[in-house]
Amino acid sequence: MRIRALAVFERVVYNAVLVDAGRPERPVLEVDALLRDGDADGPILLPVPQLMAMLGGPDRADGVIRTLQQNGRLVRHDDVMHVSFPTWEFTPDD
């Protein structure tokens, strides 16, 4: 699964789009956003509800979320569960 972050503020993804739905248990984050100081200091976090919407709702996302939890990819930030992306890549300019 490839997700493109379009807006990131203080490590949290606020707007993202699904680029490729394949292999959702192994999400890859691409960043195509203006990053200011502090926006990418540490892992970038995608809110789990946003991931669930990309996957088609809670029923379809349940297994993927369980797998991410088992792999240590979920973290709690501001009382919301997030998928942690400790490594990510910039989207190349066209």
C-alpha positions in Angstrom: 0.0 0.0 0.0 1.4 3.4 -1.0 0.0 6.5 0.8 0.9 10.0 -0.3 0.9 12.6 2.5 -0.2 16.0 1.2 -0.2 17.9 4.5 2.0 17.2 7.6 2.1 19.3 10.7 4.2 18.5 13.8 4.7 14.9 12.5 0.9 14.2 12.0 -0.5 13.6 8.5 -3.6 15.8 8.1 -4.3 15.1 4.4 -3.3 12.0 2.4 -4.4 10.0 -0.6 -4.2 6.4 -1.5 -1.8 5.8 -4.4 -1.8 2.0 -4.5 -4.0 -0.3 -2.4 -1.8 -3.5 -2.8 -0.3 -5.1 0.3 -2.1 -3.0 2.9 -0.3 -4.8 5.8 3.0 -3.1 4.6 2.1 0.5 4.1 4.7 2.9 2.5 4.4 6.6 3.1 5.4 9.1 0.4 5.5 12.8 1.4 4.5 15.5 -1.1 4.1 18.3 1.4 5.8 21.5 2.5 7.7 20.5 5.7 8.7 23.2 8.2 11.0 22.8 11.2 9.5 20.2 13.5 7.1 18.7 11.0 9.3 15.6 10.3 11.4 15.4 13.5 10.9 11.7 14.2 8.4 9.2 12.8 5.5 10.6 10.8 2.1 9.6 12.1 -1.0 8.7 10.1 -4.2 8.6 12.1 -5.8 5.1 12.1 -9.3 6.5 11.3 -7.8 7.9 8.1 -6.2 4.6 7.2 -9.5 2.8 7.9 -11.3 5.1 5.5 -8.6 4.4 2.8 -9.1 0.7 3.3 -12.9 0.9 2.9 -14.1 1.1 6.5 -13.6 -0.6 9.9 -14.7 -4.1 8.7 -12.1 -4.2 5.9 -9.4 -2.5 8.0 -9.7 -4.8 11.1 -7.2 -7.4 10.0 -4.7 -4.9 8.7 -4.8 -2.9 11.9 -4.3 -6.1 13.9 -1.2 -6.9 11.8 0.2 -3.4 12.2 -0.4 -3.6 16.0 1.5 -7.0 16.2 4.4 -5.4 14.2 4.7 -2.5 16.6 3.6 0.1 14.1 0.7 1.6 16.1 1.3 4.4 18.6 -1.0 6.6 20.7 -0.6 10.3 20.1 -3.0 12.9 21.5 -5.4 10.1 22.6 -5.7 8.8 19.0 -4.1 5.7 17.5 -1.7 6.4 14.6 0.3 4.3 12.2 4.0 5.2 12.7 6.2 5.7 9.7 9.8 5.8 11.2 11.1 6.0 7.6 9.4 7.6 4.6 10.4 9.1 1.3 9.8 12.4 -0.5 7.8 12.1 -3.7 10.0 13.3 -6.6 9.1 16.5 -8.4 7.7 16.0 -11.9 
